[in-house]
Amino acid sequence: MRARDLRAILFCAATTVLLFAVSGLAFRNWLVTLALTGAWAAFVLTRPRMLRVMRRLRGEPDWGGYFKND
């Protein structure tokens, strides 16, 4: 796993946990908190970088050569 992949995964995890905690404290409503956190996770996980990270973690080759390990 490359360092930029690890940073992308850590960013996704950290921001999701932070949003869950902050929205839980702000709204004090579990349904709103889960909806906001789910919307954020759906947004972040469907970004092109995270899609490439998930493909690389599954072992699929990156035929585009966008990120080369040289």
C-alpha positions in Angstrom: 0.0 0.0 0.0 1.3 3.4 -0.9 1.6 6.3 1.5 -1.0 8.4 -0.5 -3.5 5.5 -0.3 -3.0 5.3 3.5 -3.5 9.1 3.8 -6.7 8.9 1.7 -8.1 6.1 3.9 -7.1 7.9 7.1 -8.7 11.2 5.9 -11.9 9.3 5.1 -12.0 7.6 8.5 -11.0 10.6 10.5 -13.4 13.0 8.9 -16.3 10.5 9.2 -15.6 10.0 12.9 -15.2 13.7 13.5 -18.4 14.5 11.6 -20.3 11.9 13.6 -19.1 13.2 16.9 -19.7 16.9 16.1 -23.1 16.4 14.5 -24.1 14.1 17.4 -23.2 16.9 19.9 -24.8 19.6 17.8 -28.1 18.0 16.9 -28.5 15.4 19.7 -30.6 13.4 17.2 -29.3 10.0 16.1 -31.3 9.9 12.9 -29.9 13.3 11.7 -26.4 12.3 12.8 -26.5 9.0 10.9 -28.0 10.7 7.8 -25.3 13.4 7.8 -22.5 10.8 8.4 -23.9 8.5 5.7 -24.2 11.3 3.2 -20.6 12.4 3.9 -19.3 8.8 3.6 -21.1 8.3 0.3 -19.7 11.5 -1.0 -16.1 10.8 0.1 -16.1 7.1 -1.0 -17.3 7.9 -4.5 -14.6 10.4 -5.2 -12.2 9.3 -8.0 -9.2 9.0 -5.6 -11.1 6.7 -3.2 -12.4 4.6 -6.1 -8.8 4.2 -7.3 -7.6 3.3 -3.8 -10.3 0.7 -3.4 -9.5 -0.8 -6.8 -5.8 -1.0 -5.9 -6.7 -2.7 -2.5 -8.7 -5.3 -4.4 -5.7 -6.0 -6.6 -7.1 -4.6 -9.9 -4.5 -3.2 -12.1 -4.5 0.6 -12.9 -4.5 0.5 -16.7 -4.7 4.3 -16.9 -1.2 4.8 -15.5 -2.4 7.9 -13.7 -0.2 7.2 -10.6 3.0 5.4 -11.5 5.3 3.8 -8.9 8.6 4.9 -10.4 
